[in-house]
Amino acid sequence: MTYRDFQKIDPKEINQNPLTLIDDDWFLLSAGNLDSFNTMTASWGGMGLLWNKPVVFCFVRPQRYTYKFMESNDLFTVSFFEEVHRDALNLCGKVSGRQIDKIKATGLKPIESPAGSVFFEQSKLMLECRKLYFSDIVPEHFLVDKINANYPKKDYHRMYIGEIISCFNNFK
């Protein structure tokens, strides 16, 4: 199976609520290519328009294995799944790719995206993004004190903003 087996859509045609997709459904954030990539479950991020472009923004802590792949690649993908794949998403969020082969452990089937990054055959919605910007979270900029409670180890995220360069829908 290849990405050509999915319906290519304009990002403006995504008709699912992004808050539900990100917070409730979660997603796999992947960077690299089929020869060398990592994926991690994420539930912090968003979609919208910025700089006259459809964008995704996501967050990765520096100690995550995926961080290295995000830093060394110009592209990343965001893949959303049906509830039936929740166990795979749980595993990809709890165990590092340094420790296990997540693909073998979950049964997910990686496929190559149009620009050579990684999607998953089981995805219901796949977004391929080109990095446009990054910024590190700076605790001195928090305007609400309670936000810092998310960082007991002071391991602040790096935010990445990526332009959506391809979008595929696999809703059944």
C-alpha positions in Angstrom: 0.0 0.0 0.0 1.2 3.5 -0.8 -0.1 7.0 0.0 -1.7 6.9 -3.5 -4.2 4.5 -2.1 -5.6 7.3 0.1 -7.7 10.3 -0.9 -5.6 13.5 -1.3 -7.5 16.5 0.0 -6.9 20.2 0.6 -6.2 20.9 4.3 -9.3 23.2 4.2 -11.4 20.0 3.6 -10.5 18.5 7.0 -13.9 18.4 8.6 -13.0 16.9 11.9 -12.7 19.1 15.0 -8.9 19.7 15.5 -9.4 19.8 19.3 -11.0 16.4 19.2 -8.4 15.0 16.8 -5.5 16.3 18.9 -6.7 16.0 22.5 -9.0 13.0 22.4 -7.8 11.0 19.4 -4.1 11.9 19.8 -1.6 11.5 16.9 1.7 10.1 15.9 4.4 12.6 15.2 7.0 11.1 12.9 10.2 12.4 11.4 12.8 10.7 9.2 12.4 8.4 6.2 11.5 4.7 5.9 15.2 3.8 6.4 15.5 5.8 9.7 12.7 7.4 11.5 11.0 7.6 14.9 7.4 8.2 15.9 5.9 9.4 19.2 2.4 9.9 20.4 1.5 13.5 21.0 -1.6 15.2 22.3 -0.3 18.8 22.4 -0.5 20.8 19.2 -2.8 22.5 16.8 -3.8 23.4 13.3 -4.6 26.6 11.7 -3.4 29.4 9.3 -0.2 31.3 9.9 1.8 33.3 7.4 -0.9 32.7 4.8 -0.2 28.9 5.0 -2.1 26.0 6.5 0.1 24.9 9.4 0.5 22.3 12.2 2.3 23.2 15.4 3.5 20.5 17.8 5.8 20.2 20.8 8.7 17.8 21.6 10.8 17.6 24.7 14.5 17.5 24.1 15.0 14.1 25.8 12.5 12.4 23.5 14.2 10.2 20.8 11.9 11.9 18.2 13.6 15.2 19.0 16.8 14.1 17.2 14.8 13.3 14.1 12.8 16.5 14.2 16.1 18.4 14.4 17.8 16.6 11.5 14.9 16.6 9.0 13.1 19.3 7.2 9.8 17.4 7.1 7.6 15.7 9.7 4.2 14.0 9.6 1.2 13.9 11.8 -1.0 10.8 11.6 -4.4 10.4 13.3 -6.0 7.0 14.0 -9.3 5.4 14.8 -9.9 4.3 18.5 -9.1 0.7 17.6 -5.4 1.7 17.5 -5.3 3.2 21.0 -3.0 0.5 22.3 -0.5 1.3 19.6 -0.7 5.0 20.4 -0.3 4.2 24.1 2.9 2.2 23.5 4.4 4.8 21.2 3.8 7.4 23.9 5.2 5.4 26.8 8.3 3.6 25.4 11.2 5.2 23.6 12.3 4.1 20.2 15.8 3.8 21.7 14.5 0.9 23.7 12.2 -1.0 21.3 11.2 -1.2 17.7 7.8 0.5 18.0 6.8 -0.6 14.5 7.3 -4.3 15.3 5.7 -3.9 18.7 2.6 -2.2 17.5 2.1 -3.8 14.1 1.8 -0.4 12.5 2.7 -0.4 8.8 4.8 2.6 7.7 4.4 3.9 4.2 6.4 6.6 2.3 4.8 10.0 2.0 5.0 12.0 -1.3 8.1 13.8 -0.2 9.8 10.8 1.4 8.8 11.0 5.0 6.7 8.4 6.9 2.9 7.9 7.3 1.1 4.8 8.5 -1.2 2.6 6.5 -3.7 2.5 9.4 -4.1 6.3 9.6 -7.4 8.0 9.1 -5.8 11.4 8.4 -2.3 12.1 7.4 -0.6 15.5 7.2 2.9 16.0 5.8 4.6 19.2 6.9 7.7 21.2 6.1 9.2 22.9 9.1 8.9 26.7 8.9 9.9 27.7 12.5 10.8 26.5 15.9 11.0 28.1 19.3 11.8 26.8 22.7 9.4 27.3 25.6 10.8 29.8 28.0 9.3 29.6 31.5 9.8 33.3 32.1 7.2 34.0 29.4 4.4 32.0 31.2 1.6 34.5 32.1 -0.1 31.9 34.3 1.9 30.4 37.1 0.2 27.0 37.0 1.5 26.2 33.6 4.9 25.6 35.1 3.4 22.6 36.9 3.6 20.8 33.6 7.4 20.9 33.8 8.5 19.5 37.2 11.8 18.4 35.6 12.3 21.8 33.9 12.4 19.9 30.5 10.6 22.5 28.4 9.3 21.6 25.0 10.5 22.9 21.6 7.6 24.0 19.4 7.7 23.3 15.7 5.5 25.0 13.2 5.2 23.2 9.8 3.4 24.1 6.6 1.0 21.3 5.5 2.3 20.3 2.1 0.2 17.3 1.6 -2.9 15.9 3.3 -4.5 12.5 2.9 -7.9 11.3 4.2 -8.6 7.6 4.9 -11.9 8.0 6.7 -14.1 5.0 6.1 
